[in-house]
């Protein structure tokens, strides 16, 4: 076949591939320009990303917003820190109110809109520890403008300047979460680590210099996405989390998609097609799988866009760009490169694609022949992994699972060892506007009497009194860190419910409560819409109702098993300390399950699409005469090595993400990485072929009414 015979193929994807081949130099020049612009964008985008956990319309958030409007940009919408102050030997904190006030003044000078609650302005003895020397000051400062801008060092300096003879330090949930610093490998280093790991896997898969080609495509895809993200930041806020996900999910997806097309291109060349014809054929077949896969991943991420949470919505918008841009780059730049220098870089050709993998073919035959055993083993394994999910708690990582060393941990230990309530880490604020100056006392009395409250106080001056408003500070007995520890929050809300002067209750706990209500109460509807959209897309792609329904159901089971593993490993602490040095977290941070769901739903569906598309192709090639079992064996023989290699590449990308210092990022990376491996092995390599063999001809059923709507050929039983 000559090049001229493939310039007008029948399918849209084939025509696109032919167009790219005909203009391949211009295509490569165009992507080179975008690549260079993306390199510039990547260096600028980090400073334009935001830390946004706003919850419009929710009572705790709206109260915090009102409080910030009255008192300045601080409180629950800001950055809460605790200054731990220990008076010199031989003195008592209670007799040092002037010195404590001096520290507060120094903090307010460094942060003009800060508010400080301490012993000097509340005269509450609960702010002083049992040793009589240690006291604490709650400091509310404005929220950082970016993930990396931490006010801790500035606070430490302000306190030390005011109290040079005291032992002083800063702690708090934010300081503990980062171990007292924000140092880590960084996005570039994490991407480099993930890229090197991917290169090792690709070298094994291709055994030629072709291994470098998917890395090149991934680099273009990542930088192109950063370029679009930079433009997006000019019209809306984009979460800092997007930076990590673009780099690492973008790396994995672009390489996976490239792997699929390059493998098919080599196979077609082995079957005798010339280079250009092989490129067109690869795009028509594997490219169709890539397009379906990219849309599936995008649909999963659409879950975040429809949520009434701006921060997660921005992650969803940024996340949707990842599969769409990866698909665009893979479907245009990769054919252009393969059509030019592809054969020259496919050297040395140690591995050939003329026939299916012998190892995976033997495995597929074993699963098909022992289908009941295979399905049974997979179900038992998944059931064991899934069982801990029923104990899943949503909230914040427990204090014990945050930094175990460093200044933040040491000062937290000093504070609690001296009897100061750990609940000071998550204070509550009750905003009220009483009719009289003494009206605040009624609110204070009600809050103090609420169950689970260690103490409550109203500070003197504008810290708590301003323009007729009063801010009552309440310290719970426990850190209100998850859905199981919010009883003090509910008790305070109930205690002030009938007081007409109370505007609302805010703080870390109430906002967590808001988050659970805003996100998880909408989750069933969100999941239903995504599942239906995915079902329709897969029915159109596989031309089967059963295969599409099975894919969605197995995805749900796979994700439930992943959440079960997260619960067992992180929340309950079985292995987290041994592997990461982090004890049981006590809960999974409230935003992580949604993030894992949104990304894993589409990413794990990738492998279902990869495998089933090839099985469908093999079945169509021989018709029902060859039977389902033969199609399963040949399809898995062709895609088994590809799917496991693709999963390993994504796993390595997420493993590099887990090298960061933040516990929450480790939990997110673990969920995504383990979920990918679990799905590619137990689910797709064992349960899927076993179930398809059991279902036989029912796999291909597509009723006429559904086929008519989808505009495809029906397949009645």
N, C-alpha and C positions, 0 to 999 in steps of 0.2 A: 504494500500500500504506500502511495506517495503522499507528500504533504498536501498536494492539491486536492486529493480525494477526501480530506477531512476538514476542508475549510467551511463546508456547509452541512454540518451534522443536523440531525432532526430535532434533538432536544434543546431546550433553552440553555441548559448548562453546557452542553457540547458547543453550541454556537458562541457562548461567552468564552469558552476555552480557546476556540479557534480565533476569535477576535484578539484575545490576549497574546496568542502565539504570533499572530500577524503583526502586532504592534509591541512586541515584547521589549524592545529597547526603550520606547517611550514609557511603557509601564514601569520598568525598572528605574528610569530617571525620575519619574514622578514620585515613586516610593522613596527614593534616595532624598529628594527634597523634603518630603514629609518626615523622614527619619531624622534629618538634621534639625528641622524645626522642633520635632519632638524632644530631641536632646536638650535644646534650649528650654522648652516648656518644663521638662522634668526637674531642672535646676530651680525653677521658680514656683512650681505648684505647691510645694510643701508649706511655704509661708502663707498661702492663700486658703488653706484648708481650715476648717473650724471644728470646735468641740461643742456640739449642740445636742442637748438632751431635753429640749423643750417639749411640753405636752399641752398644746393649746386646748382650752376648754375644760381641763381637769382641775378640780378644786384646789389641790395642794400646789400645783404649778401656778394657777391664777393668783392664789394668796401670796406666793413667793414673788410673783411679778409685781403685785401691788405693794408688797413690802419693799421691794427694790426701788419702786417709783417714789416711795416716801422717804426711805432712809439712804438710798443710794444703791448702786449695783453690787449688792452683796447678799448674804443669807443663803438660802437653799439654791438660788440661781448662781451663787458665787463659789468661792473656794473656802472650805471650812478647815481651819488648822487649830491645834492646841499648843500653846506655849507652856512648857513645863518649867517652873522656876523654883529653885531651891536656895533658900536664904543661907548666908554664911554660917559656919559652925558657931553655936552659942547664941543664935538669934532665932526668933520665931516669925513666921510669915505674917501672923495676925498683927504684929506690932510694926509691920513694914508697909503700911498702906501707901505712904508717900512714894516709896520706891516702886511698888507695884503700879501705881498711877503713872510714874515716870516711864515705865516700860510701855504702858498703853499709849501714852502721848508720843513716844518714839515710833511706835507702830503706825499710829494715825498720821504721823508726819511722812513716813515712807509710803503709806497708802492713804491718801486724803479721804477716800470714801469708805475706809474700813470701819467696822464696829468691833468693840472689844467688851466682852463680859468677863469680869474678874472679881476677886474678893473685894477690891477697893471700891468698886461701884455697885456691888450687890450686897455686900456685908453678909453673904451666905457662907456659913462655916463649912458647908459641903465642898467648897472650892479649896479647902485646905486639907492636906493629907494627915494620916494618923501620926506621922513623925513631927508634926507641927511646923516643919521647915519647908515642906514642898507644897506649892500652890499651883493652880492652873489658870490660864486665861484663854477663853474661847475667842478666836479671831475670825471674823468674817471679812474676806477680801473679795474684790471683783473676780469674776471668772477669767481664767487665762484666755488669751486671744488665740492660742494654738496649743496643740498637744504638748509641745516641748517647752512652753513658757511656764515655768514653775516658780511661784513666789517664795518658796521655802527659804532659799538662801538669803533673800532680801529681808525676810522676817527674822531669821537668825541674827543677821547683822544688826537690825534695829534693836532687838532685845539685848544683845550683848553690849551694844554701845550704851544703852540706858542702865544696865546692871552689870558692870565689869567684874564685880566681886562675887556675883552669884553664879551658880551652875545653871545654865540655861540651855534649852533645846526645843525643837519643834517636832511634833508628831501629828498624826491624823490619818484618816483612811487613804488619802491621796499619797501622802509621804510613805506609808507602809506599802501601798500597792506597787510603788516603783523602787522600793528598797532604799528610799531616801535620795534617789537620783534617777535620771531618765536615760542613763547610758545603756547602750545595747549595740548590736551589730549594725543597725540602721537598715533602711530599705535597700540601698544599693548592695551592701554586703550580703544581706539575706538573699537577694535575687541572684547574686554571683554564686553563693553556696548552692542554691537550688539549681542554677544553670549548670554548674560543674557536675552535680549528681545526675542531672538529666543527660549530660553528654556521655557519661559512663554507660548509662542504660542504652542510649542510642548507638554507641559504638558496638555494643553487644548485638543489638537488633540488626543493624545494617552491615557491620564488619567492613565498612568502607568510609571514605571521606564524606559520604552523604550524611553522616551523623552530624556534621556541622550545619547542614542546610536548615533543619528545623530550629536550631538555635538562632540563626540569622533571621528567620521569619518571626520567631518569638520576640526578638529585639525590636524589630520594626513594629510589630503589633503593640508591644508595651509602650513604646515611645509615642506612637500614634494616639493611643488611648490617653496618655498624659497630655498630649497637645489638645485633645478635645475637652479633657477635664479642666485644663487651664481656661479655655474659653467658657466652660460651664460656670466657673467660679465668678465670672463677671456678671452673671445674671441671677445666680442663686448660691446659697451656702452649700458647701460640699464637706462631708465628714472626713476627719483625718484618717478614719479606717480605710477609706477608699484607696489611699496611697499604697497601703500594704497589699490590698486585694488586687489592685491593678497589676502590681509587679509580680505577685506570686501566682494568683489564679490565671492571670494573663499569660504568664510563662508556661504553666501547665497546659492550658487549653490550646494555645497556638502550637505547642510541640505535639500534643495529642492529635490535633487535626492534620498537621503536617505529616506525622507518622502514618496516618491512615492513607493519605493520598500518595505519598512517596512509595509506600509498600505496594499499593495497587498499581502504580506506574511501573515498578520493577516487575511485577507479576505479568502485566500485559506485554512488556518487552520480552520477557522470557517465552511468552506464547507466540512471538514472531512479529508483533507490530513494530513499525518503525517509531522513532522517538516522538514525533508530533502526534501520531495516531495514538500512541500509548498515553500521552498527556491528556488528549481529549477523552479517551476511554476512562481514564482514572477520574477525571472531573465529573464525567457523566454518572459514574457508579459511586465511588468513594466520596466524591464531592456532594452528591445528593445526601449521603449520610451525614456529612459535615454540616450541610445547611439545616437539616432536620435537628441535628444535635444542638447547633447554635441557637435555634429558635426555642428548643426545649429548655436550655439553660436560661435563656432570657425570660421565658414564661415563669420559671421558678423564682427568679429575682424580681419579677413584677409583684410578687407578694409583698415586698418591702415598700413598693411605690404606693400601694393602695392603703397602707396603714396611716392613721392620723398622727404620725410622729415624724416631724420634719427631719430629725437626725437620721432615722432609719430610711426615710424616703430618699434622702440624698445618697445614702449607701446603695439603695436600689437603683436609682438613676445612674450613678457611676458604675454600678455592677453590671447593669444591662449592656452598657457600652462594651464590656470586656468580651463576651462571646460574639457580639455582632461585628466588632472591629476585627477580632481574631479570624472570624469566618471570611470577612472581606479580604484581609491580607492573604490568607491561605489560598483563597479561590482566584486571586489575581497575581500576586507576586510569585507564589510558588510555581504555577504553571509557566510563567515567563522565564524563571531561572531554569526549570527542568527542560524547557524547550530549547534553551541555549547551551548551557554548560553541564546539564544533568548527566549525560553519559560519561563526560570526562571526569567528574568528581566521584562517580560510582566505581571507585577503585581502591583497593584490590577487591574484586568480587568474590569474597570468601563464601558468603551466604547467598543462596539462590532462592527465588520465589516461584520456580516452575511448578512445584508441588506443595501441598499443604504440609504443615509441621507434623512430622511423624509422632512426636511425643504427644501433641495435643489431639491428633487423630486417635491415637490409642486411648487417651483419656476419655474422649467423647464416646468412643465405642463402649468403654467400660461403663460409663454413666448410663448410656442408652440400654445396655444389656442388663444392668442392675438398677433400673430406674426407681423401683420402690425403695431399695436400700439407700440410694443416693438422695432421694427426696426426704426420706426419714432422717438420715444423718443431718442434712441441712436444716430441717425443721427443729430438731433437738438442739443443735448448736445455736440457732437464732433465738429459740425460746429461752435458753439459759442466759444469753446476752441481753435479751429484752427484759427479763424479769425485774431487774433493779429499777427500771424506769418508773414503776408505780410509787417509788419513794422520792422521786425527783422534787427538789425544792427550788423555786425561782427567787432570786434576790441578789444580794451582794456577797462576794467572797468574805468568809469569816475573817476576823482580825487575826486569829491564830494561823491562818493559811497565807497571810500576807508576808511581809519581810520578816525573816527569822533572825537576821543580824542587822547591824548598822545603827546609826543614831536614832532613827525614828522608832525602831523596835525597842532600843534601850530605854528611851524616855517614856514610851508607852508602858513598859514593864515597871519603871520607877513610879509612874503615876498610879497604876492599879495595885501595885504591891503596898502602897500607902493608903489604900482604902478608897480612893476616888473612883466613882462609878465608871466602868468602861462605856456606859451608855452616853457619856459625854462626847464620844466619837460621832454619834448621830443625834444631835440635839433637836428638839422640837421648838418651833416658834408659834405662838398664838397671837395673831394680830387682831386688835380690837380698837374701837373708837367709842369709849364710854361717854355718857352724858355729863359726868362730873369727874373731878380730879380723883375722887376716891373710888370711882367705878372700876378702876383697874384692880383694886384689891379683891373685888368679888370674883373677877376672872382668875386672879392669882390663887385665891383660896380653892376655887373649883379645880384648877389644874393640879395643885398640890395634893388634893384628895383623890386624884385619879389613880387607879390601880397600876402598879408597875412604874411609877414615877419616883425617882430618888429625891429630887428636889426641884423647885421652881423659883424663879426670881424675876424681879423687875429692876433693871439698872437705873441709876440716877442719870440725869442729863439727857442729851439727845440720842444716846445709845438706845434707849427704850422709849423716851417721850419725845414726840415731835408733831406739831400741828394738830394737837388733839388726839393723836393716835398713841397707843401704848403697845409695846411688844413684850410679851411674857415669854421668858426662856424656860423650857422644861428639859430636865435631864432624865432619860429613862434608866431603869436598873440594868438593862441589857442593851447591847448594840442591836438596833432594829435593822438587821442586815438581810433578812429574807422573809418569804411569805409565812414562815412559822414563828417569827419573832415580832410581828406587828401588833400584838395585843396592847402594848402601851399606847400606840398611836390611836387605836380604836377607842381605848378608854378615855383619852383626852378629848377626842372628837365627841364622844357621848357626854362627857362632863360639861362641855361648853355649848352643846347643841341648842339648848333653850335660851341662851343668853343673846339677846338681840344685838348687843354691841359688838359681838365677836364676828369678825369678817371671815376668818378661816384659820386652819392649822396647816403649817407647812414644815419642811425639814426633809431630811433624807428618807425617813420612813414613809411619810405621807406621799412623797413623790414616787417612791417605789410602788405604793398602793395604786396611785394614779396610772403608773406604767402598766401594771398587771391588768388593770381595768381597760385601758385604752388599747392594749395590744392583744392580750390573750382572750378577751371577750369577743374580739372581732376575728379571732383566728379560725373558728369553724367555717364562717362564711368565706373568708379569704382562701382557705384550703380547698373548699368546694369549687370555687371559681377556677383556681389554678388546676385542680385535678380534671375538671371538665375540659378546659382549654387543652391540656396535655393529652387527654383521651382523644379528643377530636383530631389533633395534629398527628398522633400516632396511628389512629385508624386510617387516616389518609395516607400515611407513609407506608404502613405495613399491609394495608388493604385487608384488615382483619379486626373484628371487634374483640375477639378473645385475646389475641396477643397484646393489643393496646390496654385492655382492662387488666390483664395479668401484669403488665409492666408497671402500671400505676400502683396496684396493690402490693407488688413486691418492693416498690420504692418506699411505700409507707412502712412495711415491715422492716426494711433495711435501716430506715431512719430511726425507728423505734428502738432497734437493737443498738444503734449508735448512741442514742440518748441513754440507754441502759448502761452501756460501757462508760459513758461520761459520768453518770451517777455513781457507779461502782468505783471508778478510778479516782475521780476528783472529789466529788461530794463526800463519799465515804472514806476516801483516802487509801484505797487498797492499791498501792504501787506509786502514788504520786510523790510520796516522800523519797522512796528509793530511787526513782528516775529523775525527778526534778528538785528534790529537796524541799518540797512543799507539802505540808500535812493536809488533812482533810479540809476542803473548803467550806463544808457545811451547807452549801447551796451553789447553784450554777447562776452566775450573774445574769440579771434579767434580760439583757439584750442578746446573749449568746445563743440560746435555743432558736430564736427567730433567724439569726444570721446563719447558723448551721443548716437550718431547714431550707432557707432561700437558696443557698449555694449548693448544698448537697443534693437537693431534689433534682436539679438540672444536671449536675456533674455526674451523679451516679446513673442517671438516665442515659447519659452519653454511652455507657458501655452496653446497655440494653439495645440502644439504637445501633451501635457498631455490630453487635452479634446478630441481632434479628434481621437487620438489613441484608447481611450476607446469607443467612439461612433462607430468607425469602427469595433472594436471587437464585440460590442453588435449587430451591424447590420449583421456582418458575422455569428454570432451565430444562428440567427433566419432566416436569409435570407430576401428577399424582402417581404415575407408574413407579417412580423411584421411591416414593414414600417419604413421610416426614422424618423417620429415623436417619435415612441416608442424607437428607438435607441438613439435619442437625449435626451429624458427624463431619460432613464436609465444611459446613459453615463455621463450626467451632474450631476445626482443624486449621482453617484460614485465619481466624480472628483471635484465637486464644492467646497466642504469644503477643499479639499487638495490644490486646486489652490489658493484659497483666503488665506489660511494659509501660503503657500509658498511665495506668493506675500508680505504678511505682514512681513514675516521674512526678505526678501530682503529689504523691505522698512525700517525696523528697523536698518539694517546694514548701509544703506545709511544715515539714520537720524543721526547715531553716527558719520559718516564721516563729516556731516555738522556742527558738534560741534567745528571743528578746527577754528582758527582765520582768515584764508585767505578767502577773498570774493570769489575768483575763485573756490576754493574747495567747498564752500557752494553752489555755482551755479551748479557745476557739480553734487554734491550729490542730490540737489533738483530735477534736471532734471531726474536723474536715478530713484530716489525714487518715485516721483510723476508719472513718466511715467509707472513704474511697477504697481502701484495701479490703475491708469486709465485703463491700458490694461487689468488687471485681472478682473475688475468690469464692466465698461461700454462696453468694446469691447468683451471680452471672455464670460462673464456671461450673457450679454443681446443681443448684436448685433449678435454674432456668432450663438447661438441657433435659434434666430428669422430668420436669413438668411437661415440657413439650413432647417428650416421648410418650408420656402417659396420656396426654390429650389427643395425640394422633391427628386425625383429619379435622377434629373440632378446632384446632389451632387456626384454621384458615377460614372460619365462618364469618361472613359479612352479609347480614340480611339485606334484601333488596331496598327497603325504605331508607336505611342508613346509607347504602351505596349510592342511591339516587341523590341524596342531599350532598354527599361528599364528591359526587361526579366521578365515581370510579366504577369498575366492573363489580357486580355482586358475586358472592361466593356462597350460595345456599348449601346446606348440608346434603 
